[in-house]
Amino acid sequence: MLLSDRRGFLLAALALAGCGFVPVHGSNSKSQIFRNAVLVQAPKNRVEFELVRNLEVLLGPVTAKRYDLRYTLKVDEQVIVVSAAQQIDRFSLVGKLNFSLMDNDGVVILSKTAKSFTGYSATGTTVATERSKRDAYDRLMVILAKQVSNYIWTVDRI
């Protein structure tokens, strides 16, 4: 019985392979011109390094620079939970990333703001809290990088 279920699954997968669907960022997509062509501003600290690293993963490493991505990053850390004993138990990180995509002539193609938030717990040891904080910053940079890449992939004028 299990074998027939596998065959049915494989046949369904083969049938879908020829259905005409193409990837959003496929080779015939006009947004493909941004792949491996966007040089991201150099990072100044560890948090910006994580942002740039994630952007390069999503946009591809630069092989032929045709566009520059400039940004300003601001992250606010806020206390969101204080226990009855007046101990801080949870923090929230709110990130705001203003960015501009420019061509080689300095003409701004896209200028937007990406915003998001994440949080971390401060209930463990000092080492655990610091690791949790670092992880929260890294998660925030992943989210902001995905928002930026989504904005770039949807550019309709070039």
N, C-alpha and C positions, 0 to 999 in steps of 0.2 A: 504494500500500500504506500509506504514511504517513498519507494522508488518512483512510482507513477506520479506522485506529487512533485518530485524534483523534475521529472521530464516536462510536466505541465508548466512549471515555473520557467524552465529554460526555453520552452517554446514561446511562452508569452514574452520573455525578454527578447528573443529573436524577432518576434513580430513587431515589437515596439522600436527595434533598432532601425527599421525601414520606414518609420512613420513620417519622416520629414521634419521632425523637431531638430533645431540647432541650438547650441549653447548661446547664452546671452552675449558672452564675450568671445564668441567663436571667430574663426578666421575671416568670415565675411562681414563682421560687424565693423561699422565705421569707427567705433570707439577703440578699435585695435591699434589705431595710430598712437595711442598713449602708452601702449605696452612697451616697456624698456626704453622710454623716451623722456621720462620726467625725472629731473634732478632735484632732489629734496634738499632744502637748506640744511646745513651741517648742524648737528645737535650741540648744545652747550653743557648739558648735564645728563645724568643717568636716565632720568624720566624722558627727556627729549630723545635720547638714544633709542629707547624702546619704541617711541613713536615712529622715528625714522626707520628703524628696523622693520616694523610692521608695515609701514607704507611701501618699503622696497619689496617686501614679500608679496603684497597685493598688486603693486604696479609693475613689478619686475625690476631687476637690476638694470641700471642705465648702460646701454650699449651705444646709443646714438642720441645725444642730448638735443632735444628740440623744445623742451619746456622746462621752466623753473617753477618750483613750488616753494613759496615763502610762507612762513607761519609765525604767529605769536601764540604761546600757550600760557594759560593761567589756570592753576588748580587751587581751589579753596578747600581747606580742611575744616570741617565743622563738627562740633560735639552734638550727637543726636540722642544719646541715652546716658542719663546719670542715675546711678542706683540710689536707693534710700540711704545708703551710707556715704553719699556724696562722692562716689568713685565714678570715673568716666568709664563706661562699658562699651560704647560703640561710637565710631567716627564715620562721617560721610565725606567723600571726596567729590567735589563738583568741578568738572573740567570744561573749559571753554577754549576752543581752538579757532582763531581767526586765520584764514588762509587765502592765498591768491595764487592762481595758476597763470603764468605768463609765458608767452612765446619768446623766442630768442631776441626779438626786437623790443621786448619790454612791454608789449601790449597785453593788458590783462584780459584773459579769456574767461576766467571764472573767479569770483570772490564771494566766499560764503563763510558761515560760522557753524562749526560742529560743536554740539553740547551733549554732555552725558554725565552720569554720576555712578558711583559705586561706594561700597562701604567696607569697613573691617571692624573686627572685634578686638577689644583691649582687655579681655578677661584672663588671659594666660600670663605666662612669665614675660619678662622684658624681651627675651629673645623671640618668643612666639609672637608677641605683639609687633615687634619690628618686622618680622617675616610676613606677618599678615598685612601690615601696612605696605610693604614693598609689593606684595602680590596684588593688593588693591590698586596701586598705581599702575602696575603692568596691565591689569585687566582694563583699566580706564584707557590706557594708550591703545590697546587692541580695539576697543569700541570706537574711539575717535578716528583711528586709522581706517576702519571699515567705513565709517560715515564719509570721510574725505574721498576714499576711492570710489564709493558709490556716487558721490557728486560728480567726480571726474568722468566716470564711465557714462554718465547721462548728459554730458555736454553735447549740445546740438549745433553749436556754431563754432567753426574753426577758421 
